[in-house]
Amino acid sequence: MLAYHKALVPDSLSGSELDHYLALGWYRMNQTIFTTTHMIGDNALSVYRLHWLRFPLSELRNEASHRRIRKRAQSFKITIENFAGIRPDHQELYSRYWDSIHFFGAVSIEDCLCDKDTPDRNLFRTQCISIFDNEKLIAGGYFDLGDRSAASILHFFDPTYRRYSLGKYLILLTVDYLKSKGYEFYYPGYVAAGFPKLDYKLFLGKEAAQYFHFETETWRQFQNSILKPEDYSEIERWKVILALVE
């Protein structure tokens, strides 16, 4: 059974270096990059096998579900801009979003993007998305750019606009932006075996999705079988937990 967690704290990170780490199943957390095979559940006793995802942008198609989301959101205003610090309206919206969700995650935008000791430092070429209903901010998000690839880091939305599928709409907007700039790969994060709350990332199209195979360090075509819950004995579960917290 393979289980590990690794992290690096780089002094700098070029676009090509970010491409390289993303292609090896690494991801951003605060101002570090990390990779891991498992996550620990809310009760600290359950563990889930992770599978990092990526999408070759040239293989994505305009699905009927995508068109429905776009149609519902067609009256909203969109901005995508270089990250220049966390906006107060984003902070306020994220606080309301956090109060409405029922799974673990960053308690604030700062907790996700920044280091506590150097909150103004940003190694990454980050883009900030905002969605407005007239002048009201209703959703926001952040993604990092490499030279050939990009990774979504955080999405959030007004809970009263839940019927608009704004989390998925933010992904579609990110993909649109990347395609327009000639990028090759989009990394939305991970799914977890037996934890369906993260499966929404696959709405882009399972036929185009790839997952990182830790044992061979290669990307493979997505298959539904990787989402099936994995059974662990008590000894195996504690071995995984110890490997993650070492």
Secondary structure as a PSIPRED ss2 file (coil, helix, strand):
# PSIPRED VFORMAT (PSIPRED V4.0)

   1 M C   1.000  0.000  0.000
   2 L C   1.000  0.000  0.000
   3 A C   1.000  0.000  0.000
   4 Y C   1.000  0.000  0.000
   5 H E   0.000  0.000  1.000
   6 K E   0.000  0.000  1.000
   7 A E   0.000  0.000  1.000
   8 L E   0.000  0.000  1.000
   9 V C   1.000  0.000  0.000
  10 P C   1.000  0.000  0.000
  11 D C   1.000  0.000  0.000
  12 S C   1.000  0.000  0.000
  13 L C   1.000  0.000  0.000
  14 S C   1.000  0.000  0.000
  15 G H   0.000  1.000  0.000
  16 S H   0.000  1.000  0.000
  17 E H   0.000  1.000  0.000
  18 L H   0.000  1.000  0.000
  19 D H   0.000  1.000  0.000
  20 H H   0.000  1.000  0.000
  21 Y H   0.000  1.000  0.000
  22 L H   0.000  1.000  0.000
  23 A H   0.000  1.000  0.000
  24 L C   1.000  0.000  0.000
  25 G C   1.000  0.000  0.000
  26 W C   1.000  0.000  0.000
  27 Y E   0.000  0.000  1.000
  28 R E   0.000  0.000  1.000
  29 M E   0.000  0.000  1.000
  30 N C   1.000  0.000  0.000
  31 Q C   1.000  0.000  0.000
  32 T E   0.000  0.000  1.000
  33 I E   0.000  0.000  1.000
  34 F E   0.000  0.000  1.000
  35 T E   0.000  0.000  1.000
  36 T E   0.000  0.000  1.000
  37 T C   1.000  0.000  0.000
  38 H E   0.000  0.000  1.000
  39 M E   0.000  0.000  1.000
  40 I E   0.000  0.000  1.000
  41 G C   1.000  0.000  0.000
  42 D C   1.000  0.000  0.000
  43 N C   1.000  0.000  0.000
  44 A C   1.000  0.000  0.000
  45 L C   1.000  0.000  0.000
  46 S C   1.000  0.000  0.000
  47 V E   0.000  0.000  1.000
  48 Y E   0.000  0.000  1.000
  49 R E   0.000  0.000  1.000
  50 L E   0.000  0.000  1.000
  51 H E   0.000  0.000  1.000
  52 W E   0.000  0.000  1.000
  53 L E   0.000  0.000  1.000
  54 R E   0.000  0.000  1.000
  55 F E   0.000  0.000  1.000
  56 P E   0.000  0.000  1.000
  57 L H   0.000  1.000  0.000
  58 S H   0.000  1.000  0.000
  59 E H   0.000  1.000  0.000
  60 L C   1.000  0.000  0.000
  61 R C   1.000  0.000  0.000
  62 N C   1.000  0.000  0.000
  63 E C   1.000  0.000  0.000
  64 A H   0.000  1.000  0.000
  65 S H   0.000  1.000  0.000
  66 H H   0.000  1.000  0.000
  67 R H   0.000  1.000  0.000
  68 R H   0.000  1.000  0.000
  69 I H   0.000  1.000  0.000
  70 R H   0.000  1.000  0.000
  71 K H   0.000  1.000  0.000
  72 R H   0.000  1.000  0.000
  73 A C   1.000  0.000  0.000
  74 Q C   1.000  0.000  0.000
  75 S C   1.000  0.000  0.000
  76 F C   1.000  0.000  0.000
  77 K E   0.000  0.000  1.000
  78 I E   0.000  0.000  1.000
  79 T E   0.000  0.000  1.000
  80 I E   0.000  0.000  1.000
  81 E E   0.000  0.000  1.000
  82 N E   0.000  0.000  1.000
  83 F C   1.000  0.000  0.000
  84 A C   1.000  0.000  0.000
  85 G C   1.000  0.000  0.000
  86 I C   1.000  0.000  0.000
  87 R C   1.000  0.000  0.000
  88 P H   0.000  1.000  0.000
  89 D H   0.000  1.000  0.000
  90 H H   0.000  1.000  0.000
  91 Q H   0.000  1.000  0.000
  92 E H   0.000  1.000  0.000
  93 L H   0.000  1.000  0.000
  94 Y H   0.000  1.000  0.000
  95 S H   0.000  1.000  0.000
  96 R H   0.000  1.000  0.000
  97 Y H   0.000  1.000  0.000
  98 W H   0.000  1.000  0.000
  99 D H   0.000  1.000  0.000
 100 S H   0.000  1.000  0.000
 101 I C   1.000  0.000  0.000
 102 H C   1.000  0.000  0.000
 103 F C   1.000  0.000  0.000
 104 F C   1.000  0.000  0.000
 105 G C   1.000  0.000  0.000
 106 A C   1.000  0.000  0.000
 107 V C   1.000  0.000  0.000
 108 S C   1.000  0.000  0.000
 109 I H   0.000  1.000  0.000
 110 E H   0.000  1.000  0.000
 111 D H   0.000  1.000  0.000
 112 C H   0.000  1.000  0.000
 113 L H   0.000  1.000  0.000
 114 C C   1.000  0.000  0.000
 115 D C   1.000  0.000  0.000
 116 K C   1.000  0.000  0.000
 117 D C   1.000  0.000  0.000
 118 T C   1.000  0.000  0.000
 119 P C   1.000  0.000  0.000
 120 D C   1.000  0.000  0.000
 121 R C   1.000  0.000  0.000
 122 N C   1.000  0.000  0.000
 123 L C   1.000  0.000  0.000
 124 F C   1.000  0.000  0.000
 125 R E   0.000  0.000  1.000
 126 T E   0.000  0.000  1.000
 127 Q E   0.000  0.000  1.000
 128 C E   0.000  0.000  1.000
 129 I E   0.000  0.000  1.000
 130 S E   0.000  0.000  1.000
 131 I E   0.000  0.000  1.000
 132 F E   0.000  0.000  1.000
 133 D E   0.000  0.000  1.000
 134 N C   1.000  0.000  0.000
 135 E C   1.000  0.000  0.000
 136 K E   0.000  0.000  1.000
 137 L E   0.000  0.000  1.000
 138 I E   0.000  0.000  1.000
 139 A E   0.000  0.000  1.000
 140 G E   0.000  0.000  1.000
 141 G E   0.000  0.000  1.000
 142 Y E   0.000  0.000  1.000
 143 F E   0.000  0.000  1.000
 144 D E   0.000  0.000  1.000
 145 L E   0.000  0.000  1.000
 146 G C   1.000  0.000  0.000
 147 D C   1.000  0.000  0.000
 148 R C   1.000  0.000  0.000
 149 S E   0.000  0.000  1.000
 150 A E   0.000  0.000  1.000
 151 A E   0.000  0.000  1.000
 152 S E   0.000  0.000  1.000
 153 I E   0.000  0.000  1.000
 154 L E   0.000  0.000  1.000
 155 H E   0.000  0.000  1.000
 156 F E   0.000  0.000  1.000
 157 F E   0.000  0.000  1.000
 158 D C   1.000  0.000  0.000
 159 P H   0.000  1.000  0.000
 160 T H   0.000  1.000  0.000
 161 Y H   0.000  1.000  0.000
 162 R H   0.000  1.000  0.000
 163 R H   0.000  1.000  0.000
 164 Y H   0.000  1.000  0.000
 165 S C   1.000  0.000  0.000
 166 L H   0.000  1.000  0.000
 167 G H   0.000  1.000  0.000
 168 K H   0.000  1.000  0.000
 169 Y H   0.000  1.000  0.000
 170 L H   0.000  1.000  0.000
 171 I H   0.000  1.000  0.000
 172 L H   0.000  1.000  0.000
 173 L H   0.000  1.000  0.000
 174 T H   0.000  1.000  0.000
 175 V H   0.000  1.000  0.000
 176 D H   0.000  1.000  0.000
 177 Y H   0.000  1.000  0.000
 178 L H   0.000  1.000  0.000
 179 K H   0.000  1.000  0.000
 180 S H   0.000  1.000  0.000
 181 K C   1.000  0.000  0.000
 182 G C   1.000  0.000  0.000
 183 Y C   1.000  0.000  0.000
 184 E C   1.000  0.000  0.000
 185 F E   0.000  0.000  1.000
 186 Y E   0.000  0.000  1.000
 187 Y E   0.000  0.000  1.000
 188 P E   0.000  0.000  1.000
 189 G E   0.000  0.000  1.000
 190 Y E   0.000  0.000  1.000
 191 V E   0.000  0.000  1.000
 192 A E   0.000  0.000  1.000
 193 A C   1.000  0.000  0.000
 194 G C   1.000  0.000  0.000
 195 F E   0.000  0.000  1.000
 196 P H   0.000  1.000  0.000
 197 K H   0.000  1.000  0.000
 198 L H   0.000  1.000  0.000
 199 D H   0.000  1.000  0.000
 200 Y H   0.000  1.000  0.000
 201 K H   0.000  1.000  0.000
 202 L H   0.000  1.000  0.000
 203 F H   0.000  1.000  0.000
 204 L H   0.000  1.000  0.000
 205 G C   1.000  0.000  0.000
 206 K C   1.000  0.000  0.000
 207 E C   1.000  0.000  0.000
 208 A C   1.000  0.000  0.000
 209 A C   1.000  0.000  0.000
 210 Q E   0.000  0.000  1.000
 211 Y E   0.000  0.000  1.000
 212 F E   0.000  0.000  1.000
 213 H E   0.000  0.000  1.000
 214 F C   1.000  0.000  0.000
 215 E C   1.000  0.000  0.000
 216 T C   1.000  0.000  0.000
 217 E C   1.000  0.000  0.000
 218 T E   0.000  0.000  1.000
 219 W E   0.000  0.000  1.000
 220 R E   0.000  0.000  1.000
 221 Q E   0.000  0.000  1.000
 222 F C   1.000  0.000  0.000
 223 Q C   1.000  0.000  0.000
 224 N H   0.000  1.000  0.000
 225 S H   0.000  1.000  0.000
 226 I H   0.000  1.000  0.000
 227 L H   0.000  1.000  0.000
 228 K C   1.000  0.000  0.000
 229 P C   1.000  0.000  0.000
 230 E C   1.000  0.000  0.000
 231 D C   1.000  0.000  0.000
 232 Y C   1.000  0.000  0.000
 233 S C   1.000  0.000  0.000
 234 E H   0.000  1.000  0.000
 235 I H   0.000  1.000  0.000
 236 E H   0.000  1.000  0.000
 237 R H   0.000  1.000  0.000
 238 W H   0.000  1.000  0.000
 239 K H   0.000  1.000  0.000
 240 V H   0.000  1.000  0.000
 241 I H   0.000  1.000  0.000
 242 L H   0.000  1.000  0.000
 243 A H   0.000  1.000  0.000
 244 L H   0.000  1.000  0.000
 245 V H   0.000  1.000  0.000
 246 E C   1.000  0.000  0.000
